[in-house]
Amino acid sequence: MNYKFETATVIGTGMMGPGIALTLALGGVRATILSRKEDSARNGLTKAFEQLALIREHALAPADRCDRAATLIDSSADFDASIAQADLVVESAPEDMKFKQELFARMDRLAKPTAALASNTSGLSITAIQSACRNPSRVVTTHFWNPPHLMPLVEIVKGRHTDHSLAVALKKLLEDCGKVGIIVKRDTPGQLGNRLQMALVREAVNIVQEGIADVEDVDLCAKSGFGLRLPVYGIFEHQDMVGLDMSSSIVNYVAQDLNNDPKAPQLMNDLVAQGKLGVKTGQGFYDWSVKDPAAVRARRDAFVLDFLKRWRQ
Ligand SMILES: NC(=O)c1ccc[n+]([C@@H]2O[C@H](COP(=O)([O-])OP(=O)(O)OC[C@H]3O[C@@H](n4cnc5c(N)ncnc54)[C@H](O)[C@@H]3O)[C@@H](O)[C@H]2O)c1
């Protein structure tokens, strides 16, 4: 099928919705932020304009694109009309399977036959979500990474019944919006990025649990070692550079000793049981009563902005 994306509706005004709508507007799509109430829809629009100001300030998109985006984005609390006029709906509402299935069934009834229906789900099965629709082939995951107006990656995850040409059309659209779209061919837990990330988290906690190294040193190892090249040098590029003969012998030797449990290591579960949930309770792997979370976030944001500025050029 030939998809065209001139108008989009983004459901949700929380952490993700406004940045997704702004992304689409930067790609030339007329984007409506949809909420249940007028005032929260307007708040969502305000957030999107704040994000646009940041993008302008750091020249992360050409000025004329920013000017155009400002004219293309609006808000609404009229669910039926917003869904009915959209070529693309991106749902970024609560992460709950029953809720999303009911929402998609409703959207499937209201949307134009040619419209695409996407979920920003972080991990729910899009195959299960699309099973609630009469036309499951137009249902797909577009998983934006937080914060969505800055992070380049969007995972386009196909459910069992998703039309492949829809995934291809969305990849092109997202690239026009300045994003990096990747197609995940099969709907599995963790999609793609979180599969990689969780494998690393499990081993990092295991290393601390086994007394191989301390928390601070594991973080330093990631930040000043292999992590430093990851933004520019993919995993497989690196493997080919070092040579698969050497690399496979290292994997064969090390893999026998890696944590392979089908759950989080005990240390992590123990911290949770003790209420040590990280920054929000003041204690996690670090003691956040002495370490300043605002300073750590500011360091991350400055690094990401700096990287994006050079990456966009
Ligand atoms: N926060 C993240 O880091 C992140 C990253 C990637 C994907 N996601 C996914 O994006 C989706 C939204 O996450 P979020 O962090 O933006 O959530 P959030 O809680 O910040 O926002 C959810 C939004 O949904 C709205 N909402 C609640 N009930 C609703 C209803 N019945 N109908 C319509 N809207 C309703 C809320 O008002 C709110 O605007 C989830 O599926 C989540 O898994 C989140």
PDBQT file of the ligand as one rigid body, heavy atoms in Angstrom, charges set to zero:
ROOT
HETATM    1  N1  LIG A 401       9.011   7.664  29.509  1.00  0.00    +0.000 N 
HETATM    2  C1  LIG A 401       9.871   7.036  28.746  1.00  0.00    +0.000 C 
HETATM    3  O1  LIG A 401      11.104   7.095  28.955  1.00  0.00    +0.000 OA
HETATM    4  C2  LIG A 401       9.394   6.253  27.557  1.00  0.00    +0.000 A 
HETATM    5  C3  LIG A 401      10.299   5.954  26.532  1.00  0.00    +0.000 A 
HETATM    6  C4  LIG A 401       9.845   5.271  25.400  1.00  0.00    +0.000 A 
HETATM    7  C5  LIG A 401       8.511   4.862  25.335  1.00  0.00    +0.000 A 
HETATM    8  N2  LIG A 401       7.655   5.153  26.372  1.00  0.00    +0.000 N 
HETATM    9  C6  LIG A 401       6.263   4.707  26.233  1.00  0.00    +0.000 C 
HETATM   10  O2  LIG A 401       5.457   5.826  25.889  1.00  0.00    +0.000 OA
HETATM   11  C7  LIG A 401       4.153   5.664  26.432  1.00  0.00    +0.000 C 
HETATM   12  C8  LIG A 401       3.836   6.875  27.294  1.00  0.00    +0.000 C 
HETATM   13  O3  LIG A 401       4.862   7.013  28.253  1.00  0.00    +0.000 OA
HETATM   14  P1  LIG A 401       5.100   8.365  29.027  1.00  0.00    +0.000 P 
HETATM   15  O4  LIG A 401       6.354   8.180  29.813  1.00  0.00    +0.000 OA
HETATM   16  O5  LIG A 401       4.967   9.519  28.089  1.00  0.00    +0.000 OA
HETATM   17  O6  LIG A 401       3.858   8.331  30.037  1.00  0.00    +0.000 OA
HETATM   18  P2  LIG A 401       3.254   9.513  30.911  1.00  0.00    +0.000 P 
HETATM   19  O7  LIG A 401       2.605   8.848  32.075  1.00  0.00    +0.000 OA
HETATM   20  O8  LIG A 401       4.253  10.584  31.123  1.00  0.00    +0.000 OA
HETATM   21  O9  LIG A 401       2.124  10.091  29.939  1.00  0.00    +0.000 OA
HETATM   22  C9  LIG A 401       0.972   9.331  29.604  1.00  0.00    +0.000 C 
HETATM   23  C10 LIG A 401      -0.047  10.267  28.998  1.00  0.00    +0.000 C 
HETATM   24  O10 LIG A 401      -1.239   9.507  28.703  1.00  0.00    +0.000 OA
HETATM   25  C11 LIG A 401      -2.351  10.274  29.145  1.00  0.00    +0.000 C 
HETATM   26  N3  LIG A 401      -3.459   9.344  29.452  1.00  0.00    +0.000 N 
HETATM   27  C12 LIG A 401      -3.663   8.683  30.603  1.00  0.00    +0.000 A 
HETATM   28  N4  LIG A 401      -4.817   7.971  30.517  1.00  0.00    +0.000 NA
HETATM   29  C13 LIG A 401      -5.298   8.216  29.285  1.00  0.00    +0.000 A 
HETATM   30  C14 LIG A 401      -6.467   7.808  28.605  1.00  0.00    +0.000 A 
HETATM   31  N5  LIG A 401      -7.373   6.994  29.187  1.00  0.00    +0.000 N 
HETATM   32  N6  LIG A 401      -6.646   8.242  27.337  1.00  0.00    +0.000 NA
HETATM   33  C15 LIG A 401      -5.760   9.072  26.755  1.00  0.00    +0.000 A 
HETATM   34  N7  LIG A 401      -4.637   9.499  27.346  1.00  0.00    +0.000 NA
HETATM   35  C16 LIG A 401      -4.445   9.085  28.600  1.00  0.00    +0.000 A 
HETATM   36  C17 LIG A 401      -1.865  11.014  30.368  1.00  0.00    +0.000 C 
HETATM   37  O11 LIG A 401      -2.698  12.132  30.615  1.00  0.00    +0.000 OA
HETATM   38  C18 LIG A 401      -0.480  11.413  29.910  1.00  0.00    +0.000 C 
HETATM   39  O12 LIG A 401      -0.540  12.593  29.119  1.00  0.00    +0.000 OA
HETATM   40  C19 LIG A 401       4.146   4.350  27.190  1.00  0.00    +0.000 C 
HETATM   41  O13 LIG A 401       3.660   3.323  26.352  1.00  0.00    +0.000 OA
HETATM   42  C20 LIG A 401       5.636   4.134  27.492  1.00  0.00    +0.000 C 
HETATM   43  O14 LIG A 401       5.974   2.784  27.668  1.00  0.00    +0.000 OA
HETATM   44  C21 LIG A 401       8.063   5.848  27.464  1.00  0.00    +0.000 A 
ENDROOT
TORSDOF 0
